[in-house]
Amino acid sequence: MNTVVVVGRSGRDTEAPKYYESGKSRTTFSLAVNRWDSKTSSEVTDWFNFEVWDKQAEFAHNYLKKGRLAAVEGRIRTTNWTDQSGESRQSYIITATNIRLLGSKRDAE
């Protein structure tokens, strides 16, 4: 089963959804998750990139603002690409299937 849940804070306001001829809409956002690194004895931030489609894209755009705490459920997939130096790279993106806003209403302001 390919399911992941990430709880973190939005790194920026979610962009307006892009609309396609098929009628689908898509947007992207990122969440920051802090963890303790015992080797450096400091807190480290990991960033997770998400894409979201259709009604969830509209929801994310309207409510997932910079700094907002959220729990996002989705599926991980890999993308392969070539950087400017011609080297092959691989990255991960999570396709969000459920977004739950956390925290108080004050966090939404």
C-alpha positions in Angstrom: 0.0 0.0 0.0 1.4 3.4 -1.0 0.1 5.8 1.6 1.8 8.5 3.6 0.6 11.1 6.1 2.7 14.2 6.7 2.0 16.7 9.4 3.7 20.0 9.0 3.4 23.8 8.3 2.9 25.2 4.9 6.0 26.8 3.5 4.1 29.4 1.4 0.6 30.3 0.2 -0.7 27.7 -2.2 -0.7 29.0 -5.8 -3.9 29.4 -7.7 -4.9 26.2 -9.4 -4.0 25.7 -13.1 -6.9 24.5 -15.2 -6.6 22.0 -18.1 -8.7 21.4 -21.2 -9.9 18.2 -19.6 -11.6 20.2 -16.9 -9.2 19.1 -14.2 -7.4 21.6 -12.0 -4.0 21.2 -10.2 -1.9 23.1 -7.7 1.2 22.5 -5.7 2.4 23.3 -2.2 5.0 22.2 0.3 5.1 21.4 4.0 7.9 21.8 6.5 8.4 19.1 9.2 10.9 19.7 12.0 12.8 16.8 13.6 15.7 16.5 16.0 19.1 15.5 14.6 21.1 13.8 17.4 24.3 14.0 15.4 24.3 17.8 15.2 22.2 18.3 18.4 19.9 20.6 16.5 16.5 20.8 14.9 16.4 20.0 11.2 13.6 20.9 8.7 12.6 18.4 6.0 10.5 19.7 3.1 7.8 17.7 1.4 6.4 18.7 -2.0 2.7 18.0 -2.9 0.5 18.2 -5.9 -3.3 18.2 -5.4 -6.1 18.0 -8.0 -9.6 19.2 -8.5 -11.7 20.1 -5.5 -8.8 19.5 -3.1 -6.8 22.0 -5.2 -9.4 24.7 -4.7 -9.5 23.9 -1.0 -5.8 24.1 -0.6 -5.6 27.4 -2.5 -8.4 28.9 -0.3 -7.3 27.7 3.1 -3.7 26.4 3.1 -1.8 29.6 3.7 1.9 30.1 4.7 2.5 28.8 8.2 -0.7 26.9 8.5 -0.5 23.5 10.3 -2.0 20.7 8.2 -2.1 16.9 8.0 -1.9 15.7 4.4 -2.5 12.1 3.3 -1.4 10.9 -0.1 0.6 8.7 -2.4 4.3 9.0 -3.1 5.7 8.8 -6.7 9.1 9.5 -8.2 9.9 11.8 -11.0 13.1 11.5 -13.1 14.6 14.6 -14.7 17.9 16.0 -16.0 19.5 19.0 -14.4 21.3 21.8 -16.2 24.7 20.0 -16.1 23.1 17.0 -17.9 23.1 14.8 -14.8 20.1 12.5 -14.2 18.1 13.3 -11.0 15.2 11.7 -9.1 12.8 13.4 -6.8 9.7 12.5 -4.9 6.3 14.2 -4.9 3.2 13.3 -2.9 -0.1 13.4 -4.6 -2.5 14.6 -1.9 -5.8 12.8 -1.5 -6.9 14.4 1.8 -6.0 17.6 3.5 -6.9 18.3 7.1 -6.2 21.7 8.6 -5.0 21.6 12.2 -4.6 24.1 15.0 -6.8 27.0 16.0 -8.8 29.4 13.9 -6.2 32.0 14.8 -3.6 30.0 12.8 -5.7 30.7 9.7 -5.3 34.4 9.9 
